[in-house]
């Protein structure tokens, strides 16, 4: 069952939304100083938040990683409760009928993007997961994973850079850096797909593949090669299992 963020109390004075963001961006494990670098906390504050998340049951101290890496900082791994929180919804609960309508409209926007070659990215794959696939009449937001594919070849002469910058300039928006200009064609498509709908939660394809998954995790492919996607997920899971096994063995013999 998807966790409702409204029922999750603050942790170390940090909102449930921020705690969920930390868990999502950590991809299952992190070193304590990563909190400082990624969220601009000082060392003492990062330590306070990590320990509070551990006390709340969302993290566990990963001493095997610490020993294997001879780490000067504590390592933490996400627990089952933490994995559930990464899928938690901040939106109000919605009826299944409303969720189905939101998803149907989302698919239409995907088709719109893919039929309009003015967009420099197309949508290659879409998968829905989370509470939408559970047997419930009241749902959280609709979780969809989206894989984008550039319509522009990333050539060695970097002609694609000019095309991306031109697209950014044609948007009429202001950009504070070169990176923002280059990222605009991708962000443009994501904004179109999102369409300011709170009921739709878009996750990157990498996050979908690498996120910690419970045993009863389910997904449904809406666009793309279902067999290829299954192979991708299987490959990532096996890699994660190998790495986990290697870490345990190294922890025993080091």
C-alpha positions as CSV (number, residue, x, y, z in Angstrom):
1,X,0.0,0.0,0.0
2,X,1.4,3.4,-1.0
3,X,2.3,5.6,2.0
4,X,0.4,9.0,2.3
5,X,3.0,11.7,3.0
6,X,0.4,13.6,5.0
7,X,0.6,10.9,7.6
8,X,4.4,11.0,7.9
9,X,5.7,13.2,10.7
10,X,8.7,15.5,10.3
11,X,12.1,13.9,11.0
12,X,14.8,16.1,12.6
13,X,12.6,19.1,11.7
14,X,12.7,18.1,8.0
15,X,9.5,17.6,6.1
16,X,8.4,14.2,4.9
17,X,8.8,15.5,1.3
18,X,12.5,16.3,2.0
19,X,13.0,12.9,3.6
20,X,11.5,11.3,0.6
21,X,13.7,13.3,-1.7
22,X,16.8,12.2,0.2
23,X,15.8,8.6,0.0
24,X,15.0,8.8,-3.7
25,X,18.3,10.5,-4.7
26,X,20.4,8.2,-2.6
27,X,19.4,5.2,-4.8
28,X,19.5,2.8,-1.8
29,X,22.6,3.8,0.1
30,X,24.7,6.8,0.9
31,X,27.7,8.0,2.9
32,X,26.9,10.6,5.5
33,X,28.9,13.4,3.9
34,X,26.8,12.9,0.7
35,X,24.0,14.7,2.6
36,X,26.3,17.7,3.0
37,X,27.4,17.8,-0.6
38,X,24.0,17.1,-2.1
39,X,21.7,19.1,0.2
40,X,24.1,21.8,1.6
41,X,23.9,20.6,5.2
42,X,26.9,21.2,7.5
43,X,28.5,18.1,8.9
44,X,26.7,18.2,12.2
45,X,23.3,18.7,10.6
46,X,23.9,15.9,8.1
47,X,24.8,13.6,11.0
48,X,21.6,14.6,12.9
49,X,19.3,13.9,10.0
50,X,20.9,10.6,9.1
51,X,20.6,9.3,12.7
52,X,17.0,10.5,13.0
53,X,16.2,8.7,9.7
54,X,17.8,5.6,11.2
55,X,15.9,5.9,14.4
56,X,12.6,6.3,12.4
57,X,13.4,3.1,10.6
58,X,14.0,4.4,7.1
59,X,17.7,3.7,7.2
60,X,20.1,1.2,8.7
61,X,23.7,1.7,9.5
62,X,25.8,-0.2,6.9
63,X,29.0,-1.1,8.7
64,X,29.9,-3.6,6.0
65,X,30.3,-0.8,3.5
66,X,32.2,1.3,6.1
67,X,34.7,-1.6,6.7
68,X,35.1,-2.5,3.1
69,X,35.8,1.1,2.0
70,X,37.7,2.0,5.2
71,X,35.3,5.0,5.3
72,X,35.9,7.9,7.6
73,X,32.1,8.6,7.4
74,X,29.2,6.4,8.3
75,X,27.3,4.6,5.5
76,X,23.5,4.1,5.5
77,X,21.3,1.8,3.5
78,X,17.6,2.1,2.8
79,X,15.3,-0.2,4.7
80,X,12.0,-1.7,3.5
81,X,10.2,1.2,5.2
82,X,12.5,3.6,3.4
83,X,11.7,2.0,0.1
84,X,8.0,2.4,0.8
85,X,8.5,6.1,1.6
86,X,10.3,6.7,-1.8
87,X,7.0,5.8,-3.4
88,X,4.9,7.9,-1.0
89,X,2.5,10.4,-2.5
90,X,2.3,14.1,-1.5
91,X,-0.9,14.6,-3.5
92,X,-4.3,14.2,-2.0
93,X,-5.8,10.7,-2.5
94,X,-7.8,10.5,-5.7
95,X,-10.4,8.2,-7.0
96,X,-9.3,5.4,-9.4
97,X,-11.6,6.9,-12.1
98,X,-9.7,10.2,-11.7
99,X,-6.3,8.4,-11.9
100,X,-7.3,6.5,-15.0
101,X,-8.4,9.8,-16.7
102,X,-5.1,11.4,-15.7
103,X,-3.1,8.5,-17.1
104,X,-5.1,8.5,-20.3
105,X,-4.4,12.2,-20.8
106,X,-0.7,11.6,-20.1
107,X,-0.6,9.0,-22.8
108,X,-2.1,11.5,-25.2
109,X,0.6,14.0,-24.4
110,X,3.2,11.3,-25.0
111,X,1.7,10.7,-28.5
112,X,1.7,14.5,-29.0
113,X,5.4,14.7,-28.3
114,X,6.2,11.8,-30.5
115,X,4.3,13.1,-33.4
116,X,5.9,16.6,-33.3
117,X,9.5,16.5,-34.6
118,X,10.0,20.1,-33.4
119,X,10.7,18.6,-30.0
120,X,14.4,17.4,-29.9
121,X,13.5,14.5,-27.7
122,X,10.9,11.7,-28.2
123,X,9.5,9.3,-25.6
124,X,11.0,5.9,-26.1
125,X,9.4,4.0,-23.1
126,X,6.8,4.5,-20.5
127,X,5.9,2.3,-17.5
128,X,3.3,2.8,-14.8
129,X,4.0,1.5,-11.3
130,X,3.0,2.1,-7.7
131,X,-0.4,2.5,-6.2
132,X,-2.1,2.7,-9.6
133,X,-1.6,-1.1,-10.0
134,X,-2.9,-1.9,-6.5
135,X,-6.4,-3.0,-5.8
136,X,-7.7,0.1,-4.2
137,X,-10.4,2.7,-5.1
138,X,-8.4,5.6,-3.5
139,X,-4.9,6.1,-4.9
140,X,-1.9,8.4,-4.5
141,X,-0.5,10.1,-7.5
142,X,0.1,8.1,-10.7
143,X,3.8,7.0,-10.8
144,X,5.1,6.8,-14.4
145,X,8.7,6.1,-15.5
146,X,9.7,7.8,-18.7
147,X,12.6,7.1,-21.0
148,X,13.5,9.9,-23.4
149,X,15.5,9.5,-26.6
150,X,17.3,12.4,-28.4
151,X,16.2,13.0,-32.0
152,X,19.5,14.7,-32.5
153,X,22.7,12.7,-33.0
154,X,25.4,13.6,-30.5
155,X,28.1,14.1,-33.1
156,X,31.8,14.7,-32.3
157,X,31.7,18.1,-34.0
158,X,29.2,19.1,-31.4
159,X,26.6,20.4,-33.9
160,X,24.0,19.1,-31.5
161,X,25.1,21.8,-29.0
162,X,24.1,24.5,-31.5
163,X,20.7,22.9,-32.1
164,X,20.0,22.6,-28.4
165,X,21.0,26.2,-27.7
166,X,18.9,27.4,-30.5
167,X,15.9,25.5,-29.2
168,X,16.5,27.1,-25.8
169,X,16.7,30.6,-27.2
170,X,13.6,30.1,-29.3
171,X,11.7,29.3,-26.1
172,X,11.9,32.9,-25.0
173,X,13.0,31.8,-21.6
174,X,16.0,33.2,-19.6
175,X,18.8,30.7,-18.7
176,X,21.5,31.4,-16.1
177,X,24.0,28.9,-17.5
178,X,25.2,27.0,-20.5
179,X,24.1,23.8,-18.7
180,X,20.5,25.1,-18.4
181,X,20.4,25.8,-22.1
182,X,21.6,22.4,-23.0
183,X,19.2,20.7,-20.7
184,X,16.2,22.7,-21.9
185,X,15.1,20.4,-24.8
186,X,14.8,17.6,-22.4
187,X,13.1,19.6,-19.7
188,X,10.7,21.1,-22.3
189,X,9.4,17.6,-23.1
190,X,9.1,16.7,-19.4
191,X,7.1,19.9,-18.7
192,X,4.8,19.0,-21.6
193,X,4.2,15.5,-20.2
194,X,3.7,16.8,-16.7
195,X,1.3,19.5,-17.8
196,X,1.2,20.8,-14.2
197,X,-0.9,17.8,-13.2
198,X,-0.2,17.0,-9.5
199,X,-1.8,13.6,-10.0
200,X,1.1,12.6,-12.3
201,X,4.5,11.8,-10.8
202,X,7.2,11.4,-13.5
203,X,10.3,9.4,-12.6
204,X,13.4,9.1,-14.7
205,X,14.1,5.8,-16.4
206,X,17.3,5.4,-14.4
207,X,15.5,5.8,-11.1
208,X,12.9,3.3,-12.2
209,X,15.6,0.7,-13.1
210,X,17.8,1.3,-10.1
211,X,15.3,2.0,-7.3
212,X,15.0,-0.4,-4.5
213,X,12.0,-2.6,-5.1
214,X,9.9,-4.7,-2.7
215,X,9.1,-8.3,-3.4
216,X,5.6,-7.4,-4.6
217,X,6.8,-4.6,-6.9
218,X,4.6,-4.4,-10.1
219,X,4.8,-2.3,-13.2
220,X,3.0,-2.1,-16.6
221,X,4.6,-1.1,-19.8
222,X,2.5,1.5,-21.7
223,X,5.1,2.2,-24.4
224,X,8.2,0.4,-25.5
225,X,9.5,-3.1,-25.8
226,X,8.2,-5.1,-22.8
227,X,10.7,-7.9,-23.2
228,X,13.6,-5.5,-23.4
229,X,12.4,-3.6,-20.3
230,X,12.1,-6.8,-18.4
231,X,15.7,-7.7,-19.4
232,X,16.9,-4.3,-18.3
233,X,15.3,-4.7,-14.9
234,X,16.6,-8.2,-14.5
235,X,20.1,-7.2,-15.4
236,X,20.1,-4.3,-12.9
237,X,18.7,-6.5,-10.2
238,X,21.4,-9.2,-10.8
239,X,24.1,-6.6,-10.8
240,X,22.8,-5.2,-7.5
241,X,22.7,-8.7,-6.0
242,X,26.3,-9.4,-7.1
243,X,27.5,-6.1,-5.7
244,X,25.7,-6.8,-2.4
245,X,27.2,-10.3,-2.2
246,X,30.6,-9.0,-3.0
247,X,30.4,-6.4,-0.3
248,X,29.3,-9.0,2.3
249,X,32.2,-11.3,1.4
250,X,34.7,-8.5,1.4
251,X,33.4,-7.4,4.8
252,X,34.1,-10.9,6.2
253,X,37.7,-11.3,4.9
254,X,39.0,-7.7,5.1
